[in-house]
Amino acid sequence: MSTLELGRLGEDLAADHLARAGWQVIDRNVRVGRGELDIIALEGTTLVFAEVKTRRTLLTGVPQAAVTPEKVRRLRRLAGEYLLHSSPPHRDLRIDVLAVFAAQDVCSLEHLRAVA
């Protein structure tokens, strides 16, 4: 499986997880300026920008460790740009991280809420 295919698998698993939890997935892989927002979803009245990180090995650390303070600042900027052009009805905003570990035949997902 290529890195691109692994990333798509992780995003599909994350989107399915959110939908099963009753969230409304509004959009995926949205290009904004010089970046991309992985998943945009509504949890009730909260608009959530979900960053998905997928790894097949833990040699470089857990997937969520890739979401550094610099990455969080970038996600905030991208979310702001998105809201300038498209703003689904919402009351609150939040950035979550969905960490997917996909090793051979085993997949696990950890959902970290409100990282920013």
C-alpha positions in Angstrom: 0.0 0.0 0.0 1.4 3.4 -1.0 1.6 6.3 1.4 -1.2 8.0 -0.6 -3.4 4.9 -0.3 -2.6 4.7 3.4 -3.7 8.3 3.9 -6.9 7.7 2.0 -7.6 4.6 4.1 -7.1 6.6 7.3 -9.4 9.4 6.1 -12.1 6.9 5.1 -11.9 5.2 8.5 -12.1 8.6 10.3 -15.1 9.8 8.2 -16.9 6.5 8.8 -16.2 6.8 12.6 -17.6 10.3 12.7 -20.7 9.3 10.6 -21.4 6.3 12.9 -21.2 8.7 15.9 -24.0 10.7 14.3 -21.9 13.6 12.9 -22.7 15.2 9.5 -19.6 15.1 7.3 -19.8 18.2 5.2 -16.7 18.0 3.1 -13.4 16.1 2.8 -10.0 17.1 1.4 -10.9 20.8 0.9 -8.1 22.8 -0.7 -7.8 26.2 1.0 -5.0 28.5 -0.1 -1.7 26.5 0.3 -3.2 23.8 2.4 -5.9 21.2 2.8 -8.5 20.5 5.5 -9.0 16.7 5.8 -12.6 16.5 7.1 -15.1 19.2 7.9 -18.1 18.0 9.9 -20.9 19.1 12.2 -21.3 17.6 15.7 -24.6 19.1 16.6 -24.1 22.9 16.3 -20.3 22.6 16.5 -18.3 22.9 13.2 -15.3 20.6 13.5 -12.2 20.7 11.4 -10.7 17.2 11.7 -7.1 16.5 11.0 -6.4 12.9 10.2 -2.9 11.4 10.8 -2.3 7.8 9.7 0.7 5.6 10.4 1.6 2.0 9.7 4.4 1.9 12.2 5.2 3.6 15.5 8.9 3.9 14.8 8.5 7.6 14.3 6.0 8.0 17.1 2.2 7.9 17.5 0.2 9.5 14.6 -1.1 12.4 16.8 2.5 13.4 17.6 2.7 14.7 14.0 0.2 17.5 14.9 2.8 20.0 16.3 2.0 23.5 17.6 3.0 24.8 14.2 0.6 22.4 12.5 -2.2 23.6 14.8 -1.5 27.2 13.9 -1.7 26.2 10.2 -5.0 24.4 10.7 -6.4 27.5 12.5 -5.3 29.7 9.5 -6.8 27.3 7.0 -10.1 27.0 9.0 -10.3 30.8 9.0 -9.8 31.0 5.3 -12.4 28.3 4.8 -14.9 30.3 6.9 -14.4 33.4 4.7 -15.8 31.6 1.7 -18.1 28.9 3.2 -19.8 28.9 6.5 -22.3 26.1 7.3 -24.7 27.1 10.1 -22.9 26.5 13.4 -22.6 28.0 16.9 -19.1 26.8 17.9 -15.8 25.9 16.2 -13.3 23.2 17.1 -10.2 21.4 15.7 -9.9 17.7 16.4 -7.3 15.1 15.5 -8.1 11.6 14.5 -5.1 9.3 14.8 -5.2 6.1 12.8 -2.7 3.2 13.3 -3.0 0.8 10.4 -0.6 -2.1 10.8 -1.1 -5.1 8.5 -4.6 -6.4 9.3 -5.2 -4.3 12.4 -6.5 -0.8 12.5 -7.1 1.4 15.5 -8.4 5.0 15.8 -8.1 7.5 18.5 -10.2 10.7 18.5 -8.6 13.7 20.2 -11.2 16.5 20.7 -10.5 20.2 20.9 -6.8 20.2 20.3 -7.3 23.9 19.4 
